[in-house]
Amino acid sequence: MCQLRHHTELQDELAVNYCRLAVVSTDPPDVTAAFRSGLGATFSFLSDHERKAITQLDIVEQTAPGFRHGLVALPYTFALAPDLTIHRIYNGRAPVLGVTSASNASVFGGL
């Protein structure tokens, strides 16, 4: 949440530099919208409440069987091309190797 507050503080500067930011949450759309409103964010918040994208992207955290929160996503940063295909994936500061935009072309367009 601290990072999202920081991004919200930078949203005007990002817009001036032609950067578009989007957040993907596993919360239902109404919860995600309320959270976005509470932050005062103007950038997009997408909902993957059915956890389809995190499964398709293979970024599911390994948890104990029967974990009460269901599937949990590992934190990644995705740089997208204008057509919403994945250009690069970062885990922290390092790019994840072996990922092609063609293999994940439709993941974000469906959220």
C-alpha positions in Angstrom: 0.0 0.0 0.0 2.9 2.4 0.7 4.0 2.0 -2.9 0.5 2.9 -4.2 0.5 6.1 -2.1 3.9 7.0 -3.6 2.5 6.3 -7.2 -0.5 8.4 -6.4 1.8 11.3 -5.4 3.7 10.8 -8.7 0.6 10.4 -11.0 0.7 13.9 -12.4 4.4 13.7 -13.2 3.9 10.3 -14.8 1.1 11.6 -17.0 3.3 14.6 -18.2 5.9 12.1 -19.2 3.5 10.0 -21.2 3.6 7.1 -18.7 0.3 5.3 -18.0 0.1 3.3 -14.8 -2.3 0.6 -13.9 -2.7 -1.6 -10.8 -4.0 -5.1 -10.8 -5.7 -6.3 -7.7 -7.2 -9.7 -6.7 -10.0 -7.9 -4.8 -13.5 -7.7 -6.3 -14.2 -4.7 -8.6 -16.2 -2.8 -6.0 -13.5 -3.1 -3.3 -10.8 -2.1 -5.8 -12.8 0.9 -6.9 -13.3 2.0 -3.3 -9.6 1.6 -2.5 -8.7 3.6 -5.7 -11.1 6.4 -4.6 -9.7 6.5 -1.1 -6.2 6.9 -2.5 -7.3 9.7 -4.8 -5.7 7.8 -7.7 -6.5 8.8 -11.3 -4.8 5.8 -12.9 -6.5 2.6 -13.7 -7.2 -0.2 -11.2 -8.0 -3.6 -12.7 -9.5 -6.5 -10.9 -8.3 -10.1 -11.2 -10.7 -11.3 -8.5 -11.0 -14.7 -10.2 -7.2 -14.9 -10.2 -7.1 -15.9 -13.9 -4.2 -13.6 -14.9 -1.9 -14.6 -12.0 -2.5 -18.3 -13.0 -1.9 -17.6 -16.7 1.2 -15.6 -16.0 2.5 -18.3 -13.5 3.1 -15.8 -10.7 1.2 -17.7 -8.0 2.9 -17.8 -4.6 3.4 -21.3 -3.2 1.2 -21.5 -0.1 0.2 -24.3 2.2 -2.7 -26.5 1.0 -6.0 -25.0 2.1 -4.6 -21.5 2.5 -7.7 -19.5 3.5 -6.9 -16.5 1.2 -6.7 -18.7 -1.9 -4.1 -18.0 -4.6 -1.7 -15.2 -3.8 0.2 -13.3 -6.5 3.9 -12.7 -6.3 4.7 -9.0 -6.8 5.9 -8.3 -10.3 6.0 -5.2 -12.5 4.9 -5.5 -16.1 5.9 -3.0 -18.8 3.2 -3.2 -21.5 3.3 -2.2 -25.1 0.5 0.0 -26.4 -1.5 -3.0 -27.5 -1.4 -4.3 -23.9 1.0 -7.1 -24.7 3.8 -7.7 -22.2 7.0 -6.0 -23.2 9.1 -6.8 -20.1 8.5 -8.4 -16.7 10.5 -7.3 -13.6 10.8 -9.2 -10.3 12.2 -6.4 -8.2 14.7 -4.6 -10.4 15.8 -7.6 -12.5 14.1 -8.5 -15.7 12.6 -12.0 -15.8 14.2 -13.9 -18.7 12.4 -16.1 -21.2 9.1 -14.2 -21.3 7.8 -13.2 -24.7 5.0 -10.8 -25.4 3.5 -13.4 -27.8 3.1 -16.0 -25.0 1.2 -13.6 -22.8 -0.5 -11.4 -25.4 -4.1 -11.5 -24.1 -3.7 -11.5 -20.3 -4.2 -7.8 -19.6 -6.7 -7.1 -22.3 -9.2 -9.2 -20.5 -9.1 -7.6 -17.1 
